[in-house]
Amino acid sequence: MHINQIHLKNFRCYEDVEIEFHPRFNIFVGINGTGKSSALEALRIAIGALFLGVDKYKDKIASPGISQDDVRLSRLEQQYPVVISSKGMIEDFSADGASRTVEIEWERSLTTKGGATRSANAKEMKEASVRMQEAIRKHKGIHNIPLVAYYSTDRFKKEKKDVGVEPDGSRLRGYYNALDPLTNIKFFLDLYYTETLSALQHGAPSVVLQAVNEAVKKCVDCDDLMFDIKRQELLLIQRDTHQGIPFHLLSDGVRSMLALVMEMAFRCYLLNPHLGKEAALLTSGVVLIDEIDLHLHPAWQKRVVKDLQTAFPRIQFVVTTHAPLVIGSLRDGKIFTIKDNQVYDFPLQTGKDANYILNEMGTSEMDDAIKRALTE
């Protein structure tokens, strides 16, 4: 699954905007308050249509809708209708178990104050969603289903209430809270623990932990991950010293990236366990990340795009950033800049230094007063 295009009408700051996406990596840039997070929120609602035909699990799986706070204001008056129209590619399943990739269009809207999100024009997506669930039930373990996930700027800080961990169960566990702004890292830390115990009990390595650890090692500078049974804590094994650092003692940058990659890899395996330790490499889907550079050192900002593309090569990423080093690292994708409530294509900045990119973004590389004094 990936998104080709989205068209927004009266959604937050956008009166009428259409955006064409790259199938691999997309970056939104712009000063604070221009609408980067709003674009991701619209995409969250759009890809949430994948859950329209899936059984809802209380506090676990839900399709996010358009809220009253999403309605565009003009002269303090709410503007209706609010419409999110999307085009994209999705794996469609037939009754005999066959699958094919098809292009579909769907729409979600809010037409009146106090009303509910309408999905009448998302019939194709809902029917595809129903067939996906039926394929999971009747043809267990032979079809790839896509990952969809959203990570807000509050990721891994605000923990969602504990909804319990299921060591085994439906493949739909991979969608639990996937589009919830609150984090669910405890679920995956507990899952890492239960998988460690299972591996010890059966005397064989855990395939899911192999998948997770391989993805983590592509994105985080470490030798390995392990769960210390005595300490009841996840440890990151350092590459140089081979010493284990407890998860809670990691820096914000390392902990945030580790949790992000670990959660994505876990979800890939839960959704597609038949892919084994290559689940992260072979699962497709759409992942939204607000402020991908959150807490990252400049050295890490330069490689985070490449690392994620290496660990999850079939995932379409849509992210926001303020970091010129992230922008300059993108080689295969699209950059969008937002100004005056409009979205514009921004040229790739591959190979440009940070100062050049800052100037291209309309920002001076240093304080104006200092720059004038140095010039004088």
Order of alpha helices (4+ residues) and beta strands (2+ residues): beta-beta-beta-alpha-beta-beta-beta-beta-alpha-beta-alpha-alpha-beta-beta-beta-alpha-alpha-beta-alpha-alpha-beta-alpha-beta-beta-alpha-alpha
